[in-house]
Amino acid sequence: MFVSKIIRMFWEGLLCIVVILACVSEVTLKSDTKNDKSHENLKIEDGIIKGTIQKLQHSNVTVYAFRGIPYAKPPVNDLRFEPPVRNDKWSGVLDATKDKSQCVQGIKTVVGSEDCLYINVYTPNLKGNLPVMVWIYGGGFIQGNSSYDTYRPDPLLQGGDIIFVSFNYRVGILGFLSTGDMVVPGNTGLKDQCFALKWVKRNIKYFGGDPAKVTIFGESAGAASVSYQLQSKCSKGLYRAAILQSGNSLCLWALTRNASYIAYQTGLGLKVNTNNTETIIRELKKVPYKQLQKVGLVTGVGVILKKPLAGLMFSPVIEPPHKDAFFESYSDQILSEGRFNQVPIIIGTNSNEAAVVNDLPLIFNLYMTLYDMDYTLLAPADLTNNTLQYNSAGFAIRLHYFGLLPASIQNANVLKFVSDDQFNRPTRRTVIQMSKYVPVYYYQMTYKGQLGNGADEREGVGHGEDLGYIFSSPNEPGSPEDQLTRRRFVKLWTNFAKFGNPTPNSDPLLQNKIWKEAGKNPKNLTFLKIGNDLELSTNPFEANMKFYDLVYKNHGSPPYDTY
C-alpha cells in the first residue's frame, strides 16, 4: 500500500496525461497509534511543545515524536505565492501530538490547506548529540506530504542513533507558480524547504540533535529538491551530506521552461485578462484556493500535453537575477563549475524506473502514437535550438530504442526509453559533474521484493519501490530476504548520515563490501548494485548511456539547463 501511493505520485507528476484522464482514488495508510504511551513537553525557540512517547513498530525502541510544529507563518492572503516568513512565538503549550494539514493539492478532489508549513521531529534521545536525517518528499512537485501515515520512519530509527525530521512544503501552483519576473520569481516551494532547514539548524539541539551533522535526503521530486538545495546559496552550511534517490536537477521533468506562459494562461482561466503580472498575481491572491488549484492544474496539463517529456507544469524555474534568487543559472553549468555546496553525495536509481505498473494504460499507448508520427518529441528538450539537429537527434533516438516498428506497440522499450531519458541519463551526468569535486557514491537498486510492491511480472525495479525498504507500513508483507535488504539499505543510509561514508568499515551485514566512490573517470564509473547481494560494478546502462553521449556530441548545443 505504501509503495502504491508513491507510484501514484509518480504517475500524477511525470505522466499527468494518464492520471488526469484515468486516475484512481488515493490510498492512505492508517497508522497504528496504540503504542503511544504518554506525552513529553519540550521547550524550543518559539515556545513549549507537547509530543508523544511511542514504541517503534516490531521493536522495543522508544522515540519522542513531535508532529505539526510551525516553522513559518501560514502563507495565506497576501503571503500566498510569497517566500516563507518567520512565525510568531506562542504562549502556553503547543499540541505537537499529531500531523497537521498537508499543503493544497489534488486532481479529482482538492485536499489540504494553505496553512500547512509544519515540521515533524522523531528522536530517541532528547539529551543526545545525534546525527539528523531530514526527509524531503516527492510527488512531481504537485503533491506529497510529510505525515506519519505516508512516511513512517521506524526502520531508520531502530538503531536509536539517528533523529528523523520531515516537513511540508508548498506544491503545485501555490508552491511553484512563476511570472518569470520579480513579481513572483518562483521556487517558493524550494524556499519553504530551505526555511525548514534553517529551522532545523536553530532548533535541533533541543531534540538531542547535532546541527553540524545534518543529512538531507529525498526521492523523485524530493531528490530533485535536494539537488537544487545543493546548488543554492540559501541552504549553504545547513547540512553536511545529501542523498538523492531517483531524481536530480538535471532530470528533464525537474524544470519548468514556460512558467510565465502558464501564469498568464491561469489568469485567463480565472477571467484575469491582462499581461500585467502585478495585476495577475493581485487577482490570483483573491481566488479561493480550491478554485485556483483546479484551474491551475487544467492550465498546466494543457501546456505539458504538447511535449510531456519536456518538463512538469509546476516545478522549479531559473529565476531572474536578484539577491534572494534560489538559483539563477543552468544546473548543468553550476555542477560542472563546482558552484554547489560541496558535501558527500549518495545518488542512484532503480533498475527500471518507468516500470511502475504491469501494463501501460491504453490511453498512454494511444498517446505514444504521437511519438511515432513526430519523433522529434523523443529528443531531450534542452538539446539544441537548431531544428535540423533536433530532427536528426529525434530520428536517431527513434531507431535506437524502437527500430522501425511503432513505439505504441512496444511497451517494454517505451519503459526503457522513459527510464533512460527521464532518470538514468541525468543521474549519470550528475555523477560525472559532481565527482570532480566531492565524494559521490553511485548506486542502482535491482532487488525485487514485496516491500517494494515488485514481486510480480514486471521487469526490473520501478519508481518508488526503494521507499518500502526505508519506511514501513502497518501489516506490511515481507520475506526474510526483504527484511535483510531493508536492514542493508538502512545501514548504508544511516552510516552515511553518521560518518559521511556508507561503509566506513567492514560489516558482515553488508557482506564486508566497501562501497567505493564513483570516481573521476566518466568512462569507468563505479556503482553499488543493491540486489539479493551487494555487488560493485561499473557503468550502469552502459550501452544506452554511450548512445546518448553520441547524441549530445553530434547534435547538442551547450550550455544545457538539464540533461
N, C-alpha and C positions, 0 to 999 in steps of 0.2 A: 504493500500500500504506500509506504513512504516513497519508494522509487517511482511508483506510478504517478505520484504527484509531481515529482521533479521532471519526469519525462513530459508530462503535460505542459509544464512551464516552458520546456524547450520548444514544443510544437507551437505554443501560443506566441513564442518570440520569433524564432528563425523561420518557421513555416506558418506565418499568420494566415495565409490564404486557406490552409487546411482547417485551422481551428475556427476561424470566423464562420465558415460555411458548415462545419460538421463537428463543433466542439462538444465535449461531454461535460457533465456536471463535475465540479471539483470535489475531490476526495479529501476529507480532513481526518487526520488521525486523532483518536481520542486518548488523551494522556491518562495514565494511571496515577492518580494523586493520593491514593490511600496510604502511601508510605510517608506522607508528610506528618511529622511528629509534633513539632512545636514551632515557635517563632523566635526570631532574633532581631533586636534593634541595633542599628549601626549609624553612627554619625559620619556624614561625608561633608563636602564643602558647602553644599546648599541646604543642609538640614539633616534631620533624622529620618531614616527609612526603616520599615519593618519588612523582613523577609521570612522565608520558611527554612526549616531544617529538614532534610529528607534523605532517605537512603537511595542509592542508585539501583537501577534495575539489575537483578541477578547478582547482587553484591551486598556486602555489609559496609561498604564505604559510605560515609555520611558527608553531605555537602550543604553549604549555605546557599540558598537560591534567592536572589533579589531580582525581581522582574518588574518591568514597567517604570523605570526611573527616568524622569525627563532629562534630556541633555540639551534641549533648546526650547525656545518659546514655540507654542503651536503656530505653524506657518499659515495662518488664516487671514482673511480680509486683505489688508494692504501688504501683508507678508507673503501672500501667495506668489509663487514664481521667484521669490527673493531668496538670497543666501540666508542660512540659519542665523539666529540671533540668540545670545545668552538668555537663559531662562531666569526668572526671579527666584530668590530663596523662598523657602516656605517655613511656616511656623508649625509647631506640633509634629506629629509623626505621620510620614507619608506611607501609604499602603503600597508595598512593593512585593505583594504575595502572588500576583497573577499577571499574565500578559495583558498589555494594553492593545488598543486597536491597531490593526495593520494600516498602512497608507492606502489611499484611494486606488482602486484597481478593479479590473473585471471587464469581461467582454459581453456575455449574455446578461449578467447581473452585476451591477456596480456594488462593491462592498468596501468597507474600510472608512476611514475618517481622515480629514486633513490634520486633525490633532493626533499625530502619530509618531513624533520624534522621541522615541523611548529606547532605553538601553537595558540590557539584562546581564547580570554577573552571577556566575556559579563558581564558588570557591570552596576547597576542602579545609582551608586553614586561614582564619581571619588574622592571625598573628604571624604569618609566614612572610617570605620574600620570594614568592614563586614566579616562574615564567608565566606569561599570559598569551593565550591564543585568541585572536579577535576574528570572528567569522563575518564575512560579507556575503549575503545570499545572492543567488542568481534568479533568473526569471525573465530573461530577454529585455531587461530594463523596463518592462511594463507591468510586472507583478512580482510577488515574493513577500516574505515576512520573516521575522526572527523568533516566532513563537516556539515554545517548548513542544507543542504538538507537531510542528513541522521539522525542527532540527533539535533532536534530543541528544545532548552531548555526553550521555552516560559512558560510552566506550572510551572517550578521550579523558574522562575524569577518574577512571577506575584505578589508576596508579596513585591518586592522591597527591600528585606533584605538579599539577597544571591548573591554572584558572582559565575558564572559558567565558568569553564575552560575545554577545551578539546584539544587534541593534536594527531598528527600522530606518530606512531612508526613502525619500520620495521617489516614486517611479512614474512611468508614463508621462502624460502631458504636464502633470504638476511637478515632476522631477527633471524633465529633460526637454521642455519647450525652449526654443531659442528663436529670437528675432534676427539673429545674425549681426546685431549691433549692440550698443551699450544699454539699450532699454532692458532687454533680457538676454545677456550674452550666452547663457546656457550653463549646463553641467551642475544645476542646482542639486541633483541627487548625489553627485560626487562630492560636492561641498558639504552636504549633510554628513557623508562618510568621514570626511576629514575632521569635521566638527566633533563627531563622536570619538575619533581617535584622540583629539585634544582633550576631551573629557576623560578618557582612559588615562592619559598621561598625568592629569591632575589628580585623579581620584582613586586609581587602582591600589595605591598604597593602603587605603582604608580597608580594602578587602583582602589584604595579605599578599598583594602582588608587587612585583618589581617593575616600575615604569621604564627601566632600561632594558627589560627583557620581553619585549612585545613582538609577537609574530602575527602578521596579518595573512589571512588565507580565505579563498573563495573558490566557487565553482561556476563555470559558464559565464554569465554576465557578472557574477561576483568575482571571478578570476580576472575578467577584463577590467573590472573596477580596481582590483589590486594592482594590475598593470599600470593603470592610469595614476593611482596613488604613488607608485614608484617614480613617476615622471613629473610629479607636481611639487613645486616649492611649498605648497600649502602643508603637505604632510611630512616634510623633511624633518628627521630626528624623532619621529613619533613611533618608530618600530625598528627592529634590528634584523628582521628576516621576513621572507614572504613566500607563500605557496600559491601557485596558480594551477588549478585543476580544470582542464578542458576550456580554456579561454584566455585571451590576452588582447592587448590593444591593437595588434596587427590583424586580428580577425576582421574580415570584411563587414560582418554584422555589427561590429563594435563601434561604428562611427556613422553618424548621420551626415549626409552630404548635401541635403536640400532642406535644412531646418527652417530657414526663413520662409520658404515657399509653403511648408506645412503650417507655419504660424499664420500666414496670410490666408490660406485656404480654411483653416479652422475658424478664423474670424468671419469669413464669408458664410461658413456653415451656421454661424450664430447671428447672421444678419449684421455683421460689422463690416461694412463695405468701404474700406479705406486702405491705402498703402502706408498710412502713417502708423508706425509701430507703437508710438506712445499711446495713440488712441486705441489701437487694437488691444494692448495689454490693459489699459484702464477699463475697457469694456469687459474683457475676459475675467478680470478680477471680480466683476459683479455677478457673473453667471453661477448658478448653483452647481456645486461640484459634480453631481451625478450627470447633469446635462453636459457639462464641459467634458467629462470623461468619455461619454458616448460619442459626442460629435468629434472629439479629437481622435478617437480610435478609427472611426469611419474615414475621416480625412487621411490619417496616416496610412491606413491599409490601401486606400485608393492610390496613394503615391507609390508605395513599395510594390504594388502589383505590376508596375511597369518593368521592374527589374528586382525580383525578390531576393536574389543572392547578393545584392549590392549594398545592403545595409538595412538596419531596422528603422522603424518610423520615429521612435523616441529613444535616443541613445546619446552618448557623448558627442560633443562638437568641438572643432577647433575654434576657440574664442578669438574675437578681435583683440589686438594687443592692449592690455591695461594692467595696472599694478596688482589687481586682485584676480587676474585670469587663472583658472585652474591649470590649463595648458593652452598654448597658442602656436604650436609648431607641429609638423608632421611627426607622428610617433616613430616611424622608421628612422628618421633623421636623429631624433632625440636619443634613441637607443644606440645607433651607430656611432654617435659622437660622445657617448658616455655621459650625457647630460641628464642622468637619472640618479635617484637616491641609491647609492651603491651598497647593497646588502646581499647576503647569500640568498639564492633562489632555489626552490623546487618547482619544476614545471613539467607538465606532461599531458597526455590524452589517453582516452580509452581506445581499444583496438579498432572499433568501427563505430565512431561517434554517431553517425546518422542512423544507425540501426536501432531505432527506438520503438518500433512496432514490428510485428511479424509480417504484415503485408501493408504496403503503402496504400493509403486511402485512394479510391478510384479518382476522386477529384484531383489528387496530386498527379496521378498518371496522365490524366487528361491535360493538366497544366503543362506537363513536360513536353507535350506536342509543340508548344511554342518554341522550345529549345531545338526541336527538330526542324522547325521552319526558319528559325533565326539563331544560328549557332553563335553569333556574337554575344548572346546573353550568357554564354559559358565563360567568357573571358573575364578575368578579375577587373572590378570596377576602377581600380587605381592604376591599371597597367600603362595606359597611354591615352593621349588625346588625338593621336594620329588614326584616322578612320581606316586607312589601308592596313596598318599594322594591327589594329584591333580586330579587323575581319580575319586577317591571317592567323592571329592567335586563337580566335574562337574556332576556326576550322581545324587547327592542329589539335586543340583540346577535344573537339568532337571526334576526330579519328582515333586519338589515343584511348579514350575511355569507352567509346561506343561503336567504333568502326563505321560501317555503312548501314547498320541496322538502326531503326528508330530507338531513341533513348526511352521513349514511353513504354516500351515492352521489355526493358532491361532493368528490372528493379535492383538487382544486386550491383550492377555497375553504376546506377544512379546513386546508391548509397555510398559506394567507394568514392565517386566523384565529389559528392557533397562533403564527405568526411575529409578528403584531402583539401578541397577548396576552402572550406569554412573553418577547419581546425588544424589539420596536420601541417600544411604548408606554412601558415603564420606562426605556429608553435615552433617549428624548426627554425624559421627565420629569427624569432625572438631569442632562441637558444644561441644561435650564431652571433647575434649582435651583442647580447649581454655577457656572453662568455669571455669576451675580450677584456672585461673589466671586473667581473665578480665571479665567485664560485657558483656554478649552475649545475644542479642535479636534475637530470633529464629522465623521465620515466614513461612507460606505456603499460596500462593495465590490460592484461589478457585473461585474467581469471573470471570464469563464468560460474556463478552460483546463485542460490536462492535469495541471498541478502541483496543481490543486485537485480533481482527480477529477471535473471538471464538464463535460467535453467530451461530453455526452450530451443526451438529450431533455428532461431536467428543466428547468423554467423557473426562472431565477434562480440565485443562488449560495447553496448550502446551508451549514449549520452546520459549522464546522471547515475549510472549503475555503481560507480565508485562510492557514492554517498552512503549506500547501505552498509559500507564497511567502516565508516567513520561515525555515523549517527545510528541510533537504534529506534525501534518502534515496539509497542506492546504486542505480545503474542507473535513475534516475528518467527519465520521459519529459519532454518539454517542447519546444515550438516556440520560434523566436526571439522571438515575441510573449510567450510565457510567461516567458522569461528577462528580457525587458525589464520586464515587470510586476514580477518579483521584484526587479530592481535598483531600481526605483522604490519599491517597498514598503520595502525595506531602507534606502534612502537617507532616506526620510521618518522611519522609526523611529529610525535611528541619529543623524540630525540632531537629533531631539528629545532623545535621551539626551545629546548633546554640548552643545547650545545652549539647550535648553528651548523650542525653536521648530522645527517640522518643515521650514520653508522660511525660514531666516534670510537668504537672498539668492536672487537669480535663478539658475536652474540649467537648462541645456539638457536634461539627463536628465529633469527634472520639467516639461519644456515651458515653462520660465520662469514657472510658476504660483506665486503666493504664496498659501499656504493661510491664509485669514482666520479669525479666531476666530468661533465660533458667534454671539456677540453676546448682548445682554441682552434683546432683544425676542422673547418667545416666539412671536409671530406671524410672525417673519421670521428663522428660524434658518439661518445659512449652514453648508453642509457640503460636503465634497470627495467627489465621485464618482470612485472608483478603478476605471476600466474600461479599454477599449482606449486611451483618452486620460484625462487628468486634467481634471476639469471642476468648477468651482464652481457650486453651485446653492443653492436654499433649500427648506426644509421637506420632507424626505423623507416618503413615505407620507402626504401631507398630508390627503387626504380621510378616511382611516380614523382619523388622529390627531384631526382635528376632531370626528369622531363620538364618540370616547372622551372628549374634553373635555366634550361634552354629557352623556354617561353619568355622569361623575363630578359634573358640576354639578347635574344633575337628580335623581340617585339616591344620591350619595355622602354619607358621614358622616365627615368628618375628625376626628382625625388618622388617617393611613394608615401601616401598618407597611411595606408595599411599595407598588406602584402598578401 
